[in-house]
Each structure stands twice: as structure tokens, then as C-alpha cells.
Amino acid sequence: MVFEQTVPKTGTLSEKKPSYMILFCIWSLLITVFFCEDTYQNYDTEYVNAIAIAETSHHKDVVYRLWAARHGGVYAPVTEESPPNPSLSHIPERDIATPSGKKLTLINPAYMTRQVHELDFTTYGVRSHITSLKPIRKENAPDEWEKKALLTFEKGKREFHSFGTVVQDVLGYTAEELIGRVPFDFMPPDEAVKIKAVCERLWKQRERITNLENWNIHKDGRMVLLSTTGVPIFDSEGHLAGYRGVEKDITDIRKYEEDLLKLSRAVEQSPVSIVITNLQGEIEFVNPRFSSMTGYSLADVAGKKTSILQTDTTPPEIFEELWATNGLEAVRALEILDYDLVLMDCQMPEMDGYEATAAVRNPHSKVLNHHVPIIAMTANAMREDRDNCLEAGMDDYMSKPVKKDIVSKMLEKWLAETVQR
């Protein structure tokens, strides 16, 4: 009815249709232009902000690296996270000790920057990486994106950046595949219902989302665990308009935690006695088997030297041999106790792992058990290195840095075989 009323009496309906269609098309085009302009402005703002944040982070890295370089590096306590750097082995004072005997190792600027980057990623999910087309450390080799950036630098370009969303980068979907979809669409049905209920409750109370873990389906079908943190955005009438936040892929972190739990269970349930000490020889952990064998609980021995296990009839030097720090001490320890398993470092002073293994396997040596399982531990990851270890008489092989899930599997495999024997 409205359409007919707007048609002048001098014209016909068919004659006036094109005018209305043209007007409709122009109006639709204007809406599309305004929408695209607004979308582009939002994207452009986010792009600029992301670059600014990246530049700030980079400048911070450069400043503290320059500070460390001016001082020739810094010394830090030797820990599992900060072992002596093999690349600095040529420096005479790489490793020193304080008057009280505390061991320190030199952290050069590159080593420090790498550790800060690792801490930044595990704490805040920010990825940074020291890399080169000709890296000294194989771990510093560039990925495809980094390689592309480095090649542009060689051509004289000073900056290289790209911008994407977590759904594109982490879940593998393209921008076209995201149109009209919401975050819950990428979750399994049950997960979507659960997470949506949590979000709606928080949004209703106008509370922020903090580290909300949610499983999502990657485009290739695998599951990805994200941690979501953000604040809701409301329009002028108080209605939810969306939220602004960050998504962090924590799939690998969760797997690491699960592997660590498996290792912990393997140690707890091990049929053999296990004692863990720090670098000063102070006991930090004992498993239930140790307690049942010695009568000491963890509370009895925690923080104490291993000499607490010494009896009146056992000379002190024997207990010193039980805590081997080189190949020669390892062989002597095996002459005193019948161990269930040996983790043999291939590179040790006085006697390396290959020589120590040969001494253990020698039927004429004083070792109590010539067939004790020996697991090689080496920084060399080549196939020939593995073959050399096996030819030397070792039973299995782990490359360094060791991964806890691999250690767990090794313990389960070889300790089980030891018990069966």
C-alpha cells in the first residue's frame, strides 16, 4: 500500500521501479561504506596499538640487554633453570663460588634475554625470540614467519610486522570463515554451553573474565586449550555489546602440567627408593619407598644433608661416594650400592659417561651389578650419538635438555623391568 501511494498518478508502477531500486542501492552502498570505514578504523587502531606495544617491549629488551653488556653480564646462582652456559665454557671465570661456597654462573646478555623471554611467555603469554638466519644455537633457528622477516631486513628494511586474531593464528580459520560467528561456535557443544553460562553470569554482574580456560576445535580437528581474560563492553543503554580481551594458547602448558603429574606419580609409586637433593646436597624430596626402607619421613630429612643416613659403622667417605658428580665417582658409587637405575651424563670430568659405562660393564670391575640399566643423557641429538651410546653398553638414551614426560616414561619402563628381574 505504501509503495503504491508514493507513485505519482502520471506514471505507472513499472516505470517507477528503477528509481526506487536505485535509491535502495545507493542507501545500501552508503551503509556498507560506513560499516567498512568503521571496521577499518577499528582494525587500524588495533594495528597501531599492537605495533606500539611490540615496539615498547622491544625497546625494553634492548635497554636491559645494553645494561648487561656494559657490565659484561651478571652472575646468578646455578639452578635447573640457570645451568652453566656451554657457549661460555671458554671464559675462565664462567663459574665462581662465593666465600660461603655458593656456586654462581655467568649469565651473558643473550642468555639473560632468552630467559626473560621464556619467563614472559609462561607468565603473560607474550612470545619473543632471539633468532638469526645463521644461529649459533639450533634452538634459535627462525620459524617461517621469522625467516621471512629476517630476509626483508637483509634487503634494508628496518621493520617487519603482521597482524591477526587468535582465532586465525591459533585455530587456523581465515577472516572470511569468521564472519557472523561467535567464540562459542568454535567450542565443542558441551563446552560451549558451560563457558557461555559462566560468561553470561559474569557479564550480568559486570565482572571481568579472568583466565577462563576453554577448549576449542582447531580447523584441522585437534583440540586447543585457550585462557581468556577480558572485560565486557556495554552500549549506552547498558546492553552487552561485546568484550575486549586477550586469548592465550595454553595447550602446551597444560600438557606439561599433566606430564609433570605423571612423573610425580611414577616417583611416588616407584618400588625403589628415590631421594632428590639440591646442588648443595640437601634433601628436598623422598618417596614412600625410601621412608619404608629407612624409617625416615620427608619431614625428618627435608633440608638436611645426606649424611643423616650415615650409620656409626659406615665411614664418611663412603657416603661422599654415593653422590656422584663425575664418571669416576659414579663407578665408585656402583661399587658400594646395588643401584636399580643409572642416569649417565655422557660429558663428565675425570671420566666421561662412555668410559664409566665400560667400567660398569666390565665383568672384572668391582661394580656390584654389571647389568644395571644405564640411560644415557647427552646434549647431542644426532642418530650417530644414540648409536655410540648403545654401542658403549648403555641401555637407552635421552637428549638434553631432558623433558619430564620422557623421564617419566624411562622410569616406568626400566624400573618396571628391574622389579621383574
C-alpha positions as CSV (number, residue, x, y, z in Angstrom):
1,M,0.0,0.0,0.0
2,V,2.7,2.5,0.9
3,F,4.6,1.7,-2.3
4,E,1.6,2.4,-4.4
5,Q,0.7,5.6,-2.6
6,T,4.1,7.1,-3.4
7,V,3.7,6.5,-7.1
8,P,2.6,9.7,-8.9
9,K,-0.7,9.4,-10.9
10,T,1.1,10.4,-14.1
11,G,3.3,7.3,-14.0
12,T,2.9,3.6,-13.8
13,L,4.3,1.2,-11.3
14,S,6.6,-0.4,-13.8
15,E,8.0,3.0,-14.9
16,K,8.9,4.0,-11.3
17,K,10.5,0.8,-10.1
18,P,14.0,1.7,-11.3
19,S,14.0,4.9,-9.2
20,Y,13.2,3.0,-6.0
21,M,15.8,0.3,-6.8
22,I,18.5,3.0,-7.5
23,L,17.6,4.7,-4.2
24,F,17.7,1.4,-2.3
25,C,21.1,0.5,-3.9
26,I,22.6,3.9,-3.0
27,W,21.4,3.7,0.6
28,S,22.7,0.1,0.9
29,L,26.0,1.2,-0.6
30,L,26.3,4.1,1.9
31,I,25.6,1.7,4.8
32,T,28.3,-0.7,3.5
33,V,30.8,2.2,3.1
34,F,30.2,3.5,6.6
35,F,30.4,0.0,8.1
36,C,33.6,-0.8,6.2
37,E,35.1,2.6,7.2
38,D,34.2,2.0,10.9
39,T,35.6,-1.6,10.7
40,Y,38.8,-0.4,9.0
41,Q,39.3,2.3,11.6
42,N,38.9,-0.2,14.4
43,Y,41.3,-2.6,12.8
44,D,43.7,0.3,12.1
45,T,43.6,1.4,15.7
46,E,44.2,-2.1,17.0
47,Y,47.0,-2.5,14.4
48,V,48.7,0.7,15.6
49,N,48.3,-0.2,19.3
50,A,49.8,-3.7,18.7
51,I,52.8,-2.2,16.9
52,A,53.2,0.3,19.8
53,I,53.1,-2.5,22.4
54,A,55.6,-4.6,20.4
55,E,58.0,-1.6,20.0
56,T,57.8,-0.9,23.7
57,S,58.6,-4.5,24.5
58,H,61.5,-4.5,22.1
59,H,62.9,-1.2,23.4
60,K,62.8,-2.7,26.9
61,D,64.7,-5.8,25.8
62,V,67.3,-3.6,24.1
63,V,67.8,-1.4,27.2
64,Y,68.3,-4.2,29.7
65,R,70.5,-6.1,27.3
66,L,72.7,-3.0,26.8
67,W,72.9,-2.6,30.6
68,A,74.0,-6.2,31.0
69,A,76.5,-5.8,28.1
70,R,78.1,-2.8,29.8
71,H,78.7,-4.9,32.9
72,G,79.9,-7.9,31.0
73,G,76.9,-10.0,32.1
74,V,75.8,-10.9,35.6
75,Y,76.3,-13.8,38.0
76,A,73.4,-15.9,39.2
77,P,73.0,-19.0,41.4
78,V,73.3,-22.3,39.5
79,T,69.9,-23.8,39.3
80,E,67.9,-26.2,37.0
81,E,66.6,-23.1,35.2
82,S,70.0,-21.4,35.0
83,P,72.7,-24.0,34.4
84,P,76.2,-23.0,33.3
85,N,76.0,-21.9,29.6
86,P,78.1,-24.3,27.4
87,S,78.6,-21.4,24.9
88,L,80.6,-19.6,27.6
89,S,82.9,-22.5,28.5
90,H,85.9,-20.7,27.1
91,I,85.6,-18.0,29.8
92,P,87.9,-18.8,32.7
93,E,85.5,-17.3,35.3
94,R,82.3,-18.5,33.9
95,D,81.7,-20.4,37.2
96,I,82.7,-19.0,40.6
97,A,81.8,-19.5,44.2
98,T,81.1,-17.1,47.0
99,P,83.2,-17.2,50.2
100,S,80.3,-19.2,51.8
101,G,80.6,-21.8,49.0
102,K,77.5,-20.8,47.0
103,K,78.0,-21.6,43.3
104,L,77.4,-18.9,40.7
105,T,77.5,-18.9,36.9
106,L,77.9,-16.1,34.4
107,I,74.7,-15.0,32.6
108,N,75.7,-13.1,29.5
109,P,73.3,-10.6,27.8
110,A,72.0,-13.2,25.2
111,Y,71.4,-15.9,27.9
112,M,69.6,-13.4,30.1
113,T,67.4,-12.1,27.3
114,R,66.4,-15.7,26.4
115,Q,65.5,-16.5,30.0
116,V,63.4,-13.3,30.3
117,H,61.6,-14.2,27.1
118,E,60.8,-17.6,28.4
119,L,59.5,-16.2,31.7
120,D,57.5,-13.6,29.8
121,F,55.8,-16.3,27.8
122,T,55.0,-18.6,30.7
123,T,53.7,-15.7,32.8
124,Y,51.9,-13.4,30.3
125,G,51.8,-15.5,27.1
126,V,53.9,-12.9,25.2
127,R,56.2,-14.6,22.7
128,S,59.7,-13.1,22.0
129,H,62.6,-14.9,20.3
130,I,66.3,-14.2,19.6
131,T,66.9,-15.6,16.2
132,S,69.2,-15.4,13.1
133,L,69.5,-16.9,9.7
134,K,72.8,-18.4,11.0
135,P,72.0,-19.1,14.6
136,I,74.8,-20.4,17.0
137,R,72.2,-22.4,19.0
138,K,69.9,-24.6,17.0
139,E,67.0,-23.5,19.3
140,N,67.4,-20.0,17.9
141,A,66.6,-21.1,14.4
142,P,63.9,-18.9,12.9
143,D,60.4,-20.2,12.0
144,E,58.8,-19.4,8.6
145,W,57.5,-16.0,9.7
146,E,60.8,-15.1,11.3
147,K,62.7,-16.2,8.3
148,K,60.6,-14.0,6.1
149,A,61.2,-11.1,8.4
150,L,65.0,-11.6,8.5
151,L,65.2,-11.8,4.7
152,T,63.5,-8.4,4.5
153,F,66.0,-7.0,7.0
154,E,68.8,-8.1,4.7
155,K,67.2,-6.1,1.9
156,G,67.5,-2.9,4.1
157,K,64.0,-2.9,5.7
158,R,64.1,-1.9,9.4
159,E,60.7,-3.2,10.5
160,F,58.5,-6.2,9.7
161,H,55.1,-6.8,11.2
162,S,51.8,-8.6,10.6
163,F,48.5,-8.6,12.4
164,G,46.0,-11.3,13.0
165,T,43.5,-12.6,15.5
166,V,43.9,-15.5,17.9
167,V,41.2,-17.4,16.0
168,Q,43.2,-17.1,12.8
169,D,46.6,-17.7,14.3
170,V,45.8,-20.4,16.9
171,L,42.7,-22.1,15.5
172,G,43.6,-21.8,11.8
173,Y,40.5,-20.1,10.5
174,T,40.6,-17.3,7.8
175,A,39.0,-13.9,8.2
176,E,36.2,-14.9,5.8
177,E,35.4,-18.0,7.9
178,L,34.9,-15.8,11.0
179,I,32.2,-13.6,9.6
180,G,28.9,-14.0,11.5
181,R,30.4,-16.4,14.1
182,V,30.9,-16.0,17.9
183,P,33.6,-17.6,20.1
184,F,31.2,-20.3,21.3
185,D,30.9,-21.6,17.7
186,F,34.5,-22.9,17.9
187,M,33.9,-24.9,21.1
188,P,32.5,-28.5,21.4
189,P,28.8,-28.3,22.2
190,D,29.0,-29.2,25.9
191,E,32.0,-26.8,26.4
192,A,30.1,-24.0,24.6
193,V,27.1,-24.4,26.9
194,K,29.3,-24.4,30.0
195,I,31.5,-21.5,29.0
196,K,28.6,-19.4,27.8
197,A,26.8,-19.8,31.2
198,V,29.9,-18.7,33.0
199,C,30.3,-15.6,30.7
200,E,26.7,-14.6,31.0
201,R,26.8,-14.8,34.8
202,L,29.9,-12.6,34.8
203,W,28.6,-10.2,32.3
204,K,25.3,-9.8,34.1
205,Q,27.3,-8.8,37.2
206,R,29.5,-6.6,35.0
207,E,32.6,-8.5,36.1
208,R,35.7,-9.2,34.1
209,I,36.7,-12.6,32.7
210,T,40.0,-13.7,34.3
211,N,41.9,-16.7,33.0
212,L,38.8,-18.6,31.9
213,E,40.0,-21.9,30.4
214,N,38.0,-23.1,27.4
215,W,38.6,-25.9,24.8
216,N,38.3,-25.0,21.2
217,I,38.3,-27.0,17.9
218,H,41.1,-26.2,15.5
219,K,40.3,-26.1,11.8
220,D,42.2,-29.3,11.4
221,G,40.1,-31.0,14.1
222,R,42.6,-31.1,17.0
223,M,41.7,-29.6,20.4
224,V,43.3,-26.3,21.6
225,L,43.0,-25.0,25.2
226,L,42.7,-21.2,25.5
227,S,42.9,-19.0,28.5
228,T,40.6,-16.0,28.2
229,T,40.9,-12.7,30.1
230,G,38.8,-9.6,29.2
231,V,36.2,-7.0,30.2
232,P,32.7,-6.7,28.9
233,I,31.7,-3.7,26.8
234,F,28.2,-2.2,27.2
235,D,26.3,0.2,25.0
236,S,24.7,3.5,26.1
237,E,21.6,1.6,27.2
238,G,23.5,-0.8,29.3
239,H,23.2,-3.8,26.9
240,L,26.2,-6.1,26.3
241,A,27.9,-5.1,23.0
242,G,30.9,-7.3,23.2
243,Y,34.1,-7.7,25.2
244,R,37.7,-6.7,24.8
245,G,40.4,-9.1,26.0
246,V,43.2,-11.5,25.2
247,E,43.3,-15.2,24.4
248,K,46.4,-17.3,25.3
249,D,47.1,-20.7,23.9
250,I,47.9,-22.8,27.0
251,T,47.6,-26.3,25.4
252,D,51.4,-27.0,25.7
253,I,51.4,-25.6,29.3
254,R,48.5,-28.0,30.3
255,K,50.3,-30.9,28.7
256,Y,53.5,-30.0,30.6
257,E,51.5,-30.0,33.8
258,E,49.9,-33.3,33.1
259,D,53.3,-34.8,32.2
260,L,54.7,-33.4,35.4
261,L,51.8,-35.0,37.3
262,K,52.6,-38.4,35.7
263,L,56.2,-38.1,36.6
264,S,55.3,-37.2,40.2
265,R,53.0,-40.3,40.4
266,A,55.7,-42.5,38.9
267,V,58.2,-41.3,41.6
268,E,55.6,-41.6,44.4
269,Q,54.6,-45.1,43.4
270,S,58.1,-46.3,42.4
271,P,59.0,-49.7,44.1
272,V,62.6,-48.4,44.5
273,S,63.9,-45.7,46.9
274,I,64.2,-42.2,45.4
275,V,66.0,-39.3,47.0
276,I,66.1,-35.8,45.4
277,T,68.7,-33.3,46.6
278,N,69.6,-29.7,45.6
279,L,73.1,-28.7,44.3
280,Q,74.2,-28.4,48.0
281,G,73.4,-32.0,48.7
282,E,70.4,-31.0,50.9
283,I,67.4,-33.4,50.7
284,E,64.3,-31.9,49.1
285,F,62.2,-35.0,48.5
286,V,62.0,-38.7,49.3
287,N,59.4,-41.1,48.1
288,P,57.3,-43.5,50.2
289,R,59.6,-46.4,49.4
290,F,62.5,-44.5,50.9
291,S,60.6,-44.0,54.1
292,S,59.6,-47.6,54.4
293,M,63.2,-48.7,53.9
294,T,64.9,-46.2,56.2
295,G,62.2,-45.2,58.6
296,Y,62.8,-41.5,57.8
297,S,59.8,-39.4,56.6
298,L,60.2,-36.4,54.4
299,A,59.7,-34.2,57.4
300,D,62.6,-35.9,59.2
301,V,65.1,-35.3,56.4
302,A,63.9,-32.3,54.4
303,G,66.7,-29.6,54.3
304,K,69.3,-31.9,55.8
305,K,72.4,-33.3,54.3
306,T,72.5,-36.8,53.0
307,S,74.9,-37.6,55.9
308,I,71.8,-38.0,58.1
309,L,71.6,-41.5,56.5
310,Q,75.1,-42.4,57.8
311,T,75.4,-45.1,60.5
312,D,78.1,-45.5,63.1
313,T,79.6,-48.4,61.2
314,T,79.7,-46.7,57.7
315,P,82.8,-44.5,57.1
316,P,82.0,-40.9,56.0
317,E,83.9,-41.3,52.7
318,I,81.5,-44.0,51.6
319,F,78.6,-41.6,51.8
320,E,80.5,-39.0,49.8
321,E,80.9,-41.5,47.0
322,L,77.1,-42.1,46.9
323,W,76.5,-38.6,45.4
324,A,78.5,-38.9,42.2
325,T,79.4,-35.7,40.2
326,N,81.8,-37.3,37.7
327,G,82.2,-40.6,36.0
328,L,84.8,-41.9,38.4
329,E,82.6,-41.2,41.4
330,A,79.7,-42.9,39.6
331,V,81.7,-46.1,39.2
332,R,82.8,-46.0,42.8
333,A,79.2,-45.5,44.0
334,L,78.2,-48.5,42.0
335,E,80.9,-50.5,43.8
336,I,79.2,-49.6,47.1
337,L,75.5,-50.0,46.4
338,D,73.4,-52.1,44.0
339,Y,71.5,-49.3,42.3
340,D,68.3,-50.0,40.3
341,L,69.0,-47.5,37.6
342,V,71.7,-45.1,36.4
343,L,71.2,-41.8,34.5
344,M,74.6,-41.4,32.9
345,D,75.8,-38.0,31.7
346,C,78.0,-38.5,28.6
347,Q,80.1,-35.4,29.3
348,M,81.7,-35.5,32.7
349,P,85.1,-34.6,34.2
350,E,87.8,-37.1,35.1
351,M,85.9,-40.0,33.4
352,D,83.1,-39.4,30.8
353,G,79.9,-41.4,30.5
354,Y,81.3,-43.8,27.9
355,E,84.3,-44.7,30.0
356,A,82.2,-45.1,33.1
357,T,79.8,-47.4,31.3
358,A,82.6,-49.5,30.0
359,A,83.9,-49.8,33.6
360,V,80.4,-50.8,34.8
361,R,80.0,-53.5,32.1
362,N,83.5,-54.9,32.7
363,P,82.9,-58.2,34.5
364,H,86.3,-57.9,36.2
365,S,85.4,-54.5,37.8
366,K,84.3,-54.1,41.4
367,V,80.8,-52.9,40.4
368,L,78.1,-54.9,42.2
369,N,75.7,-55.1,39.3
370,H,77.3,-55.2,35.9
371,H,73.8,-55.3,34.2
372,V,72.3,-52.3,35.9
373,P,70.2,-50.3,33.4
374,I,72.1,-47.2,32.2
375,I,70.3,-44.4,30.5
376,A,72.5,-42.0,28.5
377,M,72.0,-38.3,28.9
378,T,73.6,-36.1,26.2
379,A,73.2,-32.7,24.6
380,N,73.9,-34.3,21.2
381,A,70.7,-35.4,19.4
382,M,72.1,-37.0,16.3
383,R,71.4,-40.6,15.4
384,E,75.1,-41.5,15.5
385,D,75.3,-40.2,19.0
386,R,72.5,-42.5,20.1
387,D,74.2,-45.4,18.3
388,N,77.5,-44.5,20.1
389,C,75.7,-44.7,23.5
390,L,74.2,-48.0,22.7
391,E,77.5,-49.4,21.4
392,A,79.2,-48.3,24.6
393,G,76.9,-50.5,26.6
394,M,74.1,-48.1,27.6
395,D,70.5,-49.4,27.5
396,D,68.6,-46.3,26.5
397,Y,69.1,-42.7,25.5
398,M,67.7,-39.2,26.4
399,S,68.8,-36.0,24.7
400,K,69.2,-32.8,26.8
401,P,67.5,-30.7,27.8
402,V,65.5,-33.6,29.1
403,K,61.7,-33.5,29.1
404,K,59.8,-34.6,32.1
405,D,57.4,-36.8,30.1
406,I,60.4,-38.7,28.6
407,V,61.9,-39.1,32.0
408,S,58.6,-40.4,33.3
409,K,58.4,-43.0,30.5
410,M,62.0,-44.1,31.1
411,L,61.4,-44.6,34.8
412,E,58.2,-46.6,34.2
413,K,60.0,-48.7,31.5
414,W,63.3,-49.5,33.2
415,L,62.2,-49.6,36.9
416,A,59.4,-52.0,35.9
417,E,62.0,-54.3,34.2
418,T,64.3,-54.0,37.2
419,V,61.5,-55.1,39.6
420,Q,60.6,-58.1,37.3
421,R,64.3,-59.2,37.3
